[in-house]
Amino acid sequence: MNVKEQIDAYIAGQPEPKRSDLQALHQLVLQISPDCKRWFTDGKNSEGKTVTNPNIGYGFYTIQYADGSTREFYRIGLSANTTGISVYILGLEDKKYLAETYGKTIGKASVTGYCIKFKTLKDINLDVLEAAIRYGLEAQS
């Protein structure tokens, strides 16, 4: 299965209303950045053990490790979780930026240094979430 098929299967496998919300968010990110690199991680480690929720990823940035090695990873991630949906905005240097900039106006969501977590899209201000996603895709690390 290619990445697009993995993403489609992951979204289709979610119960409603999570499925519709994930599909709407997927379309929103593709509308913002139609040519961005897409990722899918199944949440399993090299031994096949589940260590995290599956994630859909968009865009990329390069992670630099202390030993000088590098690796690419996605900038924006979407993931269903037990209580709703998480939107990850990765590669930001300022870990207070998301909460300070979007936390008060996004609605019923938890906002940390890299994650915006909410139950359903109807609980949040979609324009504010879109602004945060745009910022994440455009940010330079």
DSSP file with accessible surface (Angstrom, degrees, kcal/mol):
  #  RESIDUE AA STRUCTURE BP1 BP2  ACC     N-H-->O    O-->H-N    N-H-->O    O-->H-N    TCO  KAPPA ALPHA  PHI   PSI    X-CA   Y-CA   Z-CA
    1    1 A M              0   0  159      0, 0.0     2,-0.1     0, 0.0     0, 0.0   0.000 360.0 360.0 360.0 133.6    0.0    0.0    0.0
    2    2 A N     >  -     0   0   88      1,-0.1     4,-2.4     4,-0.0     5,-0.2  -0.287 360.0 -95.7 -82.1 174.3    1.3    3.5   -0.9
    3    3 A V  H  > S+     0   0   54      1,-0.2     4,-2.7     2,-0.2     5,-0.2   0.907 123.9  52.2 -59.7 -44.0    1.2    6.4    1.6
    4    4 A K  H  > S+     0   0  115      1,-0.2     4,-2.7     2,-0.2    -1,-0.2   0.930 111.6  46.9 -59.7 -43.7   -2.1    7.8    0.0
    5    5 A E  H  > S+     0   0   96      2,-0.2     4,-2.6     1,-0.2    -1,-0.2   0.895 111.3  51.5 -66.1 -38.4   -3.8    4.4    0.4
    6    6 A Q  H  X S+     0   0   61     -4,-2.4     4,-2.4     2,-0.2    -2,-0.2   0.918 111.5  47.3 -63.0 -43.5   -2.5    4.1    4.0
    7    7 A I  H  X S+     0   0    1     -4,-2.7     4,-2.6     2,-0.2     5,-0.2   0.941 112.8  48.5 -62.6 -48.4   -3.9    7.5    4.8
    8    8 A D  H  X S+     0   0   58     -4,-2.7     4,-2.7     1,-0.2    -2,-0.2   0.914 113.3  47.6 -59.7 -42.2   -7.3    6.8    3.2
    9    9 A A  H  X S+     0   0   52     -4,-2.6     4,-1.7     2,-0.2    -1,-0.2   0.902 111.0  51.4 -67.0 -40.4   -7.5    3.4    5.0
   10   10 A Y  H  < S+     0   0   25     -4,-2.4     4,-0.3     2,-0.2    -2,-0.2   0.948 113.6  43.6 -61.5 -48.4   -6.6    5.0    8.4
   11   11 A I  H >< S+     0   0    2     -4,-2.6     3,-1.7     1,-0.2    -2,-0.2   0.943 112.9  52.0 -63.2 -45.8   -9.2    7.7    8.0
   12   12 A A  H 3< S+     0   0   62     -4,-2.7    -1,-0.2     1,-0.3    -2,-0.2   0.803 103.7  59.8 -62.0 -27.0  -11.9    5.2    6.7
   13   13 A G  T 3< S+     0   0   62     -4,-1.7    -1,-0.3    -3,-0.2    -2,-0.2   0.512  85.9  97.5 -82.0  -1.9  -11.2    3.0    9.7
   14   14 A Q  S <  S-     0   0   32     -3,-1.7     5,-0.1    -4,-0.3     2,-0.1  -0.599  76.8-117.3 -87.3 146.2  -12.2    5.6   12.3
   15   15 A P    >>  -     0   0   79      0, 0.0     4,-1.7     0, 0.0     3,-0.5  -0.409  51.8 -63.8 -73.9 155.7  -15.6    5.8   13.9
   16   16 A E  T 34 S+     0   0   95      1,-0.3     0, 0.0     2,-0.2     0, 0.0  -0.531 117.0  24.1 -73.1 148.8  -17.8    8.8   13.3
   17   17 A P  T 3> S+     0   0   76      0, 0.0     4,-2.3     0, 0.0    -1,-0.3  -0.988 122.4  57.0 -85.6  -0.1  -17.6   11.7   14.0
   18   18 A K  H <> S+     0   0   41     -3,-0.5     4,-3.0     1,-0.2     5,-0.3   0.884 103.9  56.0 -58.3 -39.2  -13.8   11.2   14.1
   19   19 A R  H  X S+     0   0   93     -4,-1.7     4,-2.5     1,-0.2    -1,-0.2   0.950 110.2  43.3 -59.2 -49.4  -13.7   10.0   10.5
   20   20 A S  H  > S+     0   0   63      1,-0.2     4,-2.4     2,-0.2    -1,-0.2   0.890 114.7  50.5 -65.2 -38.7  -15.4   13.1    9.1
   21   21 A D  H  X S+     0   0   24     -4,-2.3     4,-2.5     2,-0.2    -2,-0.2   0.928 112.0  46.5 -65.8 -44.9  -13.3   15.4   11.3
   22   22 A L  H  X S+     0   0    0     -4,-3.0     4,-2.8     2,-0.2    -2,-0.2   0.909 112.5  50.9 -62.9 -41.0  -10.0   13.7   10.2
   23   23 A Q  H  X S+     0   0   66     -4,-2.5     4,-2.5    -5,-0.3    -2,-0.2   0.925 110.7  48.9 -62.7 -42.7  -11.1   13.8    6.6
   24   24 A A  H  X S+     0   0   47     -4,-2.4     4,-2.2     2,-0.2    -2,-0.2   0.916 113.4  46.7 -63.8 -41.6  -12.0   17.5    6.9
   25   25 A L  H  X S+     0   0    1     -4,-2.5     4,-2.6     2,-0.2     5,-0.2   0.905 110.4  52.8 -67.5 -40.3   -8.6   18.2    8.5
   26   26 A H  H  X S+     0   0    7     -4,-2.8     4,-2.3     1,-0.2    -2,-0.2   0.948 111.7  45.9 -58.4 -47.0   -6.8   16.1    5.8
   27   27 A Q  H  X S+     0   0   97     -4,-2.5     4,-2.1     1,-0.2    -1,-0.2   0.882 110.3  54.8 -64.6 -38.2   -8.5   18.2    3.1
   28   28 A L  H  X S+     0   0   15     -4,-2.2     4,-2.4     2,-0.2    -2,-0.2   0.941 109.2  46.1 -60.9 -47.8   -7.7   21.4    4.9
   29   29 A V  H  X S+     0   0    0     -4,-2.6     4,-2.8     1,-0.2    -2,-0.2   0.926 113.5  49.2 -63.8 -41.0   -3.9   20.7    5.1
   30   30 A L  H  < S+     0   0   22     -4,-2.3    -1,-0.2    -5,-0.2    -2,-0.2   0.833 109.9  52.1 -67.9 -29.9   -3.9   19.6    1.4
   31   31 A Q  H  < S+     0   0  140     -4,-2.1    -1,-0.2    -5,-0.2    -2,-0.2   0.912 113.0  44.7 -68.9 -41.3   -5.8   22.8    0.5
   32   32 A I  H  < S+     0   0   26     -4,-2.4    -2,-0.2     1,-0.2    -1,-0.2   0.912 136.5  11.9 -66.9 -43.2   -3.1   24.9    2.4
   33   33 A S    ><  +     0   0   35     -4,-2.8     3,-1.7    -5,-0.2    -1,-0.2  -0.643  69.0 174.0-139.9  76.3   -0.2   22.9    0.9
   34   34 A P  T 3  S+     0   0   75      0, 0.0    -1,-0.1     0, 0.0    -3,-0.1   0.774  81.4  44.0 -61.1 -27.2   -1.3   20.7   -2.0
   35   35 A D  T 3  S+     0   0  157      2,-0.0     3,-0.1    -5,-0.0    -5,-0.1   0.286  83.8 129.6-102.6  12.1    2.2   19.6   -3.0
   36   36 A C    <   -     0   0   17     -3,-1.7     2,-0.1    -7,-0.1    -3,-0.0  -0.250  69.0 -97.4 -67.2 153.6    3.5   18.9    0.5
   37   37 A K        -     0   0   94      1,-0.0    22,-2.3    23,-0.0     2,-0.4  -0.482  41.2-145.8 -65.4 138.7    5.2   15.6    1.2
   38   38 A R  E     -A   58   0A  84     20,-0.2     2,-0.3    -2,-0.1    20,-0.2  -0.889  16.8-174.6-112.7 145.0    2.8   13.1    2.9
   39   39 A W  E     -A   57   0A  44     18,-2.5    18,-2.3    -2,-0.4     2,-0.3  -0.913  12.2-165.2-129.6 157.1    3.7   10.6    5.5
   40   40 A F  E     -A   56   0A  38     -2,-0.3     2,-0.4    16,-0.2    16,-0.2  -0.958   5.1-174.3-143.3 125.7    2.0    7.8    7.3
   41   41 A T  E     -A   55   0A  44     14,-2.6    14,-2.4    -2,-0.3    -2,-0.0  -0.986  16.3-153.4-117.1 131.9    3.3    6.1   10.5
   42   42 A D        -     0   0   81     -2,-0.4    10,-0.1    12,-0.2     3,-0.1   0.484  41.0-114.8 -84.1  -2.5    1.5    3.1   11.9
   43   43 A G  S    S+     0   0    5      1,-0.3     8,-3.4    10,-0.2     9,-1.6   0.578  74.7 125.0  84.2   8.9    2.7    3.7   15.4
   44   44 A K  B     -F   50   0B 107      6,-0.3    -1,-0.3     7,-0.2     6,-0.2  -0.801  52.4-136.1-107.0 146.4    4.7    0.5   15.6
   45   45 A N    >   -     0   0   52      4,-2.5     3,-2.3    -2,-0.3    -1,-0.1  -0.186  45.0 -80.7 -85.4-174.5    8.4    0.2   16.5
   46   46 A S  T 3  S+     0   0  117      1,-0.3    -1,-0.1     2,-0.1    -2,-0.0   0.724 131.5  54.3 -64.5 -19.9   10.9   -2.0   14.6
   47   47 A E  T 3  S-     0   0  156      2,-0.1    -1,-0.3     0, 0.0     3,-0.1   0.383 120.0-108.3 -91.8   3.2    9.7   -5.1   16.6
   48   48 A G  S <  S+     0   0   46     -3,-2.3     2,-0.4     1,-0.3    -2,-0.1   0.569  72.9 141.3  83.2   8.8    6.1   -4.5   15.5
   49   49 A K        -     0   0  142      1,-0.1    -4,-2.5     2,-0.0     2,-0.4  -0.686  58.1-115.5 -86.2 134.7    5.0   -3.4   18.9
   50   50 A T  B     +F   44   0B  91     -2,-0.4    -6,-0.3    -6,-0.2    -7,-0.1  -0.568  44.7 160.5 -71.0 122.4    2.5   -0.5   19.1
   51   51 A V        +     0   0   91     -8,-3.4     2,-0.3    -2,-0.4    -7,-0.2   0.490  63.1   6.3-119.6 -12.0    4.2    2.4   20.8
   52   52 A T  S    S-     0   0   68     -9,-1.6    -1,-0.3   -10,-0.1     3,-0.1  -0.967  87.0 -79.1-159.1 168.6    2.1    5.4   19.7
   53   53 A N        -     0   0   66     -2,-0.3   -10,-0.2     1,-0.1    28,-0.1  -0.479  59.2 -94.3 -70.3 148.3   -1.1    6.2   17.8
   54   54 A P        -     0   0   36      0, 0.0     2,-0.4     0, 0.0    26,-0.3  -0.281  47.1-154.4 -58.3 150.8   -0.8    6.1   14.0
   55   55 A N  E     -A   41   0A   8    -14,-2.4   -14,-2.6    24,-0.1     2,-0.5  -0.994  18.1-147.4-134.5 140.5   -0.1    9.5   12.4
   56   56 A I  E     -AB  40  78A   0     22,-2.6    22,-2.5    -2,-0.4     2,-0.3  -0.900  29.8-161.4 -97.5 132.1   -0.7   11.2    9.1
   57   57 A G  E     -AB  39  77A   0    -18,-2.3   -18,-2.5    -2,-0.5     2,-0.3  -0.876  12.1-167.4-121.1 153.8    2.1   13.7    8.4
   58   58 A Y  E     -AB  38  76A   0     18,-2.2    18,-2.1    -2,-0.3    17,-1.5  -0.997  53.9  -4.6-138.7 141.8    2.5   16.6    6.1
   59   59 A G  S    S-     0   0   10    -22,-2.3     2,-0.3    -2,-0.3    78,-0.1  -0.201  73.6-119.1  72.7-171.3    5.6   18.6    5.0
   60   60 A F        -     0   0  103     14,-0.2     2,-0.3    77,-0.2    14,-0.2  -0.989  22.9-173.1-162.0 159.9    9.0   18.0    6.4
   61   61 A Y  E     -G   73   0C  37     12,-2.2    12,-2.2    -2,-0.3     2,-0.5  -0.944  32.5-108.3-146.4 165.3   11.9   19.4    8.3
   62   62 A T  E     -G   72   0C  71     -2,-0.3     2,-0.5    10,-0.2    10,-0.2  -0.870  22.6-149.2-103.8 126.0   15.3   18.1    9.1
   63   63 A I  E     -G   71   0C  36      8,-3.5     8,-1.6    -2,-0.5     2,-0.5  -0.816  10.3-153.5 -91.0 129.6   16.2   17.1   12.7
   64   64 A Q  E     -G   70   0C 131     -2,-0.5     6,-0.2     6,-0.2     2,-0.2  -0.925   9.7-153.6-106.3 122.9   19.8   17.6   13.6
   65   65 A Y    >   -     0   0   89      4,-3.1     3,-2.3    -2,-0.5     0, 0.0  -0.574  28.4-109.4 -93.6 160.7   21.2   15.3   16.3
   66   66 A A  T 3  S+     0   0  117      1,-0.3    -1,-0.1    -2,-0.2    -2,-0.0   0.803 118.0  59.1 -58.8 -30.5   24.0   16.0   18.7
   67   67 A D  T 3  S-     0   0  129      1,-0.1    -1,-0.3     2,-0.1     3,-0.1   0.433 121.8-106.0 -80.7   2.4   26.3   13.5   16.9
   68   68 A G  S <  S+     0   0   45     -3,-2.3    -2,-0.1     1,-0.3    -1,-0.1   0.278  79.8 129.0  93.0 -10.5   25.8   15.4   13.7
   69   69 A S        -     0   0   54     -5,-0.1    -4,-3.1     1,-0.0    -1,-0.3  -0.352  40.4-158.5 -75.1 159.9   23.5   12.9   12.1
   70   70 A T  E     -G   64   0C  79     -6,-0.2     2,-0.3    -3,-0.1    -6,-0.2  -0.910  13.3-176.6-134.4 162.2   20.2   14.1   10.6
   71   71 A R  E     -G   63   0C 118     -8,-1.6    -8,-3.5    -2,-0.3     2,-0.3  -0.971  25.3-119.7-154.9 150.0   16.8   12.7    9.6
   72   72 A E  E     +G   62   0C  83     -2,-0.3     2,-0.3   -10,-0.2   -10,-0.2  -0.665  33.4 170.7 -89.0 147.8   13.7   14.1    8.0
   73   73 A F  E     -G   61   0C  40    -12,-2.2   -12,-2.2    -2,-0.3     2,-0.1  -0.965  36.7 -88.6-149.0 162.6   10.3   14.2    9.8
   74   74 A Y        -     0   0   10     -2,-0.3   -14,-0.2   -14,-0.2   -15,-0.2  -0.371  19.7-150.2 -76.2 154.1    6.9   15.7    9.1
   75   75 A R  S    S+     0   0   12    -17,-1.5    15,-3.5     1,-0.2     2,-0.4   0.848  83.8  37.1 -86.1 -44.1    6.0   19.2   10.3
   76   76 A I  E     -BC  58  89A   0    -18,-2.1   -18,-2.2    13,-0.2     2,-0.4  -0.951  69.8-174.7-115.6 133.0    2.2   18.7   10.7
   77   77 A G  E     -BC  57  88A   0     11,-2.3    11,-2.9    -2,-0.4     2,-0.4  -0.967  10.2-161.7-127.6 145.3    0.7   15.5   12.1
   78   78 A L  E     +BC  56  87A   0    -22,-2.5   -22,-2.6    -2,-0.4     2,-0.3  -0.988  18.1 168.5-121.8 135.9   -2.9   14.3   12.6
   79   79 A S  E     - C   0  86A   0      7,-2.1     7,-3.0    -2,-0.4     2,-0.3  -0.984  30.4-134.9-150.0 135.4   -3.8   11.5   14.9
   80   80 A A  E     - C   0  85A   8     -2,-0.3     2,-0.3   -26,-0.3     5,-0.2  -0.649  32.1-179.8 -80.2 141.7   -7.0   10.0   16.3
   81   81 A N  E >   - C   0  84A  16      3,-2.9     3,-0.6    -2,-0.3    -2,-0.0  -0.804  45.1 -87.1-133.3-179.8   -6.7    9.3   20.0
   82   82 A T  T 3  S+     0   0  140     -2,-0.3     3,-0.1     1,-0.2    -2,-0.0   0.809 125.9  34.7 -62.8 -28.9   -9.0    7.9   22.7
   83   83 A T  T 3  S-     0   0   88      1,-0.0     2,-0.3    35,-0.0    -1,-0.2   0.499 128.5 -67.9-105.5  -3.8  -10.6   11.3   23.5
   84   84 A G  E <  S-C   81   0A   2     -3,-0.6    -3,-2.9     2,-0.0     2,-0.4  -0.883  76.9 -26.5 161.4-125.4  -10.6   13.0   20.1
   85   85 A I  E     -CD  80 118A   0     33,-3.0    33,-2.3    -2,-0.3     2,-0.4  -0.972  38.6-154.3-134.3 141.7   -7.9   14.3   17.7
   86   86 A S  E     -CD  79 117A   2     -7,-3.0    -7,-2.1    -2,-0.4     2,-0.5  -0.956   3.0-162.1-114.6 135.6   -4.4   15.6   18.1
   87   87 A V  E     -CD  78 116A   0     29,-2.6    29,-2.6    -2,-0.4     2,-0.4  -0.984  13.9-156.9-114.0 118.2   -2.8   18.0   15.6
   88   88 A Y  E     -CD  77 115A  38    -11,-2.9   -11,-2.3    -2,-0.5     2,-0.5  -0.826  11.5-169.2 -98.1 134.7    1.0   18.1   16.0
   89   89 A I  E     -C   76   0A   0     25,-2.9     3,-0.4    -2,-0.4   -13,-0.2  -0.938  24.1-173.6-123.0 102.8    3.0   21.1   14.8
   90   90 A L        +     0   0   25    -15,-3.5    24,-0.0    -2,-0.5   -17,-0.0  -0.561  49.2  39.8-104.6 160.7    6.6   20.0   15.0
   91   91 A G  S    S+     0   0   10      1,-0.3     2,-0.4    -2,-0.2    -1,-0.2   0.585  70.1 144.9  83.6  12.5   10.0   21.6   14.5
   92   92 A L        -     0   0    7     -3,-0.4    -1,-0.3     1,-0.1    49,-0.1  -0.682  39.3-157.3 -85.2 134.1    9.2   24.8   16.3
   93   93 A E  S    S+     0   0  156     -2,-0.4     2,-0.9    47,-0.3    -1,-0.1   0.901  81.9  65.9 -74.5 -41.8   12.0   26.4   18.3
   94   94 A D    >   -     0   0   80      1,-0.2     3,-1.0     2,-0.1     4,-0.4  -0.712  65.1-170.3 -87.3 104.3    9.8   28.4   20.6
   95   95 A K  T 3  S+     0   0  117     -2,-0.9     4,-0.3     1,-0.2    -1,-0.2   0.546  84.2  53.5 -74.7  -4.7    7.9   25.8   22.7
   96   96 A K  T 3> S+     0   0  139      2,-0.1     4,-2.6     1,-0.1     5,-0.3   0.582  84.8  88.1 -99.5 -13.3    5.6   28.5   24.1
   97   97 A Y  H <> S+     0   0   57     -3,-1.0     4,-2.7     1,-0.2     5,-0.4   0.897  85.4  48.1 -57.5 -50.1    4.5   30.0   20.8
   98   98 A L  H  >>S+     0   0    0     -4,-0.4     4,-2.8    15,-0.3     5,-0.9   0.948 116.3  42.5 -58.8 -51.0    1.5   27.7   20.0
   99   99 A A  H  >5S+     0   0   39     -4,-0.3     4,-1.0    13,-0.2     5,-0.4   0.916 118.7  44.6 -63.2 -43.3   -0.1   28.1   23.5
  100  100 A E  H  <5S+     0   0  127     -4,-2.6    -1,-0.2     1,-0.2     4,-0.2   0.859 122.0  37.0 -69.8 -35.7    0.5   31.9   23.7
  101  101 A T  H  <5S+     0   0   56     -4,-2.7    -2,-0.2    -5,-0.3    -3,-0.2   0.869 136.1  12.4 -86.7 -38.3   -0.6   32.6   20.1
  102  102 A Y  H >X5S+     0   0   21     -4,-2.8     4,-1.5    -5,-0.4     3,-0.6   0.610 101.6  87.9-116.9 -16.9   -3.5   30.2   19.6
  103  103 A G  T 3<<S+     0   0   25     -4,-1.0     4,-0.4    -5,-0.9     6,-0.2   0.849  91.2  45.0 -58.5 -40.0   -4.4   28.8   23.0
  104  104 A K  T 34 S+     0   0  194     -5,-0.4    -1,-0.2    -4,-0.2    -2,-0.1   0.737 121.7  35.9 -78.9 -21.8   -6.9   31.6   24.1
  105  105 A T  T <4 S+     0   0   83     -3,-0.6    -2,-0.2     1,-0.1    -1,-0.2   0.513  94.5  81.2-111.7  -3.6   -8.8   31.8   20.8
  106  106 A I  S  < S-     0   0    0     -4,-1.5    19,-3.0     1,-0.3     2,-0.3   0.736  86.8-135.8 -79.3 -21.0   -8.9   28.2   19.5
  107  107 A G  B     +H  124   0D  46     -4,-0.4     2,-1.9    17,-0.3    -1,-0.3  -0.795  65.5   6.4 105.7-148.2  -11.8   27.1   21.7
  108  108 A K  S    S+     0   0  158     15,-2.5    11,-0.5    -2,-0.3     2,-0.3  -0.513  97.8 112.1 -80.1  81.2  -12.2   23.9   23.7
  109  109 A A  E     -E  118   0A  30     -2,-1.9     2,-0.5    -6,-0.2     9,-0.2  -0.989  65.4-123.2-148.8 155.0   -8.7   22.5   23.1
  110  110 A S  E     -E  117   0A  64      7,-2.8     7,-2.8    -2,-0.3     2,-0.5  -0.893  30.3-166.1 -98.2 127.4   -5.6   21.7   25.0
  111  111 A V  E     +E  116   0A  25     -2,-0.5     5,-0.2     5,-0.2     2,-0.2  -0.971  13.4 166.3-122.5 121.0   -2.6   23.5   23.5
  112  112 A T        -     0   0   60      3,-2.8   -13,-0.2    -2,-0.5   -14,-0.1  -0.400  57.8 -70.8-113.6-164.0    1.0   22.5   24.4
  113  113 A G  S    S+     0   0   18      1,-0.2   -15,-0.3    -2,-0.2   -21,-0.1   0.714 128.6   2.7 -65.7 -21.3    4.4   23.3   22.9
  114  114 A Y  S    S+     0   0  117      1,-0.2   -25,-2.9   -17,-0.1     2,-0.4   0.357 118.8  71.5-145.0   2.6    3.7   21.1   19.9
  115  115 A C  E     -D   88   0A  10    -27,-0.2    -3,-2.8     2,-0.0     2,-0.5  -0.983  45.3-166.5-136.3 138.0    0.2   19.7   20.1
  116  116 A I  E     -DE  87 111A   0    -29,-2.6   -29,-2.6    -2,-0.4     2,-0.4  -0.983  22.2-173.8-117.9 114.7   -3.4   20.9   19.8
  117  117 A K  E     +DE  86 110A  89     -7,-2.8    -7,-2.8    -2,-0.5     2,-0.3  -0.931  11.7 155.6-117.2 133.6   -5.8   18.3   21.2
  118  118 A F  E     -DE  85 109A   8    -33,-2.3   -33,-3.0    -2,-0.4    -9,-0.1  -0.962  44.2-124.6-150.4 164.2   -9.6   18.5   21.0
  119  119 A K  S    S-     0   0  143    -11,-0.5     2,-0.3    -2,-0.3    -1,-0.1   0.957  87.8 -10.3 -78.6 -54.7  -12.6   16.2   21.0
  120  120 A T    >   -     0   0   15    -36,-0.1     3,-1.7     1,-0.1    -1,-0.3  -0.966  65.9-109.2-142.1 161.2  -14.3   17.3   17.8
  121  121 A L  G >  S+     0   0   23     -2,-0.3     3,-1.8     1,-0.3     5,-0.1   0.822 114.2  65.9 -60.0 -31.6  -14.0   20.1   15.2
  122  122 A K  G 3  S+     0   0  181      1,-0.3    -1,-0.3     3,-0.1     4,-0.0   0.714  94.0  61.9 -66.6 -15.6  -17.2   21.7   16.4
  123  123 A D  G <  S+     0   0   41     -3,-1.7   -15,-2.5   -15,-0.1     2,-0.3   0.551 103.7  54.4 -82.9 -10.8  -15.5   22.4   19.7
  124  124 A I  B <  S-H  107   0D  18     -3,-1.8     2,-0.9    -4,-0.2   -17,-0.3  -0.817  87.9-104.3-126.0 165.4  -12.8   24.7   18.2
  125  125 A N     >  -     0   0   70    -19,-3.0     4,-2.0    -2,-0.3     3,-0.5  -0.795  30.0-160.3 -86.5 108.1  -12.4   27.7   16.0
  126  126 A L  H  > S+     0   0   75     -2,-0.9     4,-2.8     1,-0.2     5,-0.2   0.831  87.8  58.9 -63.8 -32.0  -11.3   26.2   12.7
  127  127 A D  H  > S+     0   0  118      2,-0.2     4,-2.1     1,-0.2    -1,-0.2   0.890 106.8  47.7 -63.8 -38.2   -9.9   29.5   11.4
  128  128 A V  H  > S+     0   0   20     -3,-0.5     4,-2.2     2,-0.2    -2,-0.2   0.925 112.1  49.0 -69.1 -43.0   -7.5   29.6   14.4
  129  129 A L  H  X S+     0   0    0     -4,-2.0     4,-2.6     1,-0.2    -2,-0.2   0.927 110.1  52.1 -62.0 -41.5   -6.5   25.9   13.8
  130  130 A E  H  X S+     0   0   40     -4,-2.8     4,-2.9     1,-0.2    -1,-0.2   0.917 108.1  51.3 -60.5 -41.9   -5.9   26.7   10.1
  131  131 A A  H  X S+     0   0   41     -4,-2.1     4,-2.5     1,-0.2    -1,-0.2   0.911 110.3  49.2 -62.4 -40.4   -3.6   29.7   11.1
  132  132 A A  H  X S+     0   0    0     -4,-2.2     4,-2.5     2,-0.2    -2,-0.2   0.915 112.0  48.1 -65.5 -41.7   -1.6   27.4   13.4
  133  133 A I  H  X S+     0   0    0     -4,-2.6     4,-2.5     2,-0.2     5,-0.2   0.932 111.6  50.0 -64.8 -44.6   -1.2   24.8   10.7
  134  134 A R  H  X S+     0   0   89     -4,-2.9     4,-1.9     1,-0.2    -2,-0.2   0.930 110.9  50.0 -58.4 -45.4   -0.2   27.4    8.2
  135  135 A Y  H  X S+     0   0   77     -4,-2.5     4,-1.8     1,-0.2    -1,-0.2   0.935 110.8  49.8 -59.1 -46.4    2.4   28.8   10.7
  136  136 A G  H  < S+     0   0    0     -4,-2.5    -1,-0.2     1,-0.2    -2,-0.2   0.891 110.8  48.3 -61.8 -40.3    3.7   25.3   11.3
  137  137 A L  H  < S+     0   0   33     -4,-2.5    -1,-0.2     1,-0.2    -2,-0.2   0.825 118.1  41.1 -69.4 -29.6    4.1   24.5    7.6
  138  138 A E  H  < S+     0   0  127     -4,-1.9    -2,-0.2    -5,-0.2    -1,-0.2   0.634  90.4 110.8 -93.4 -15.4    5.9   27.8    6.9
  139  139 A A     <  -     0   0   12     -4,-1.8     2,-0.5    -5,-0.2   -47,-0.0  -0.252  58.7-141.6 -65.1 146.6    8.1   27.9   10.0
  140  140 A Q              0   0  169    -79,-0.0   -47,-0.3     0, 0.0    -1,-0.1  -0.915 360.0 360.0-105.5 132.2   11.8   27.5    9.7
  141  141 A S              0   0   67     -2,-0.5   -49,-0.1   -49,-0.1   -79,-0.0  -0.499 360.0 360.0 -97.1 360.0   13.6   25.4   12.4
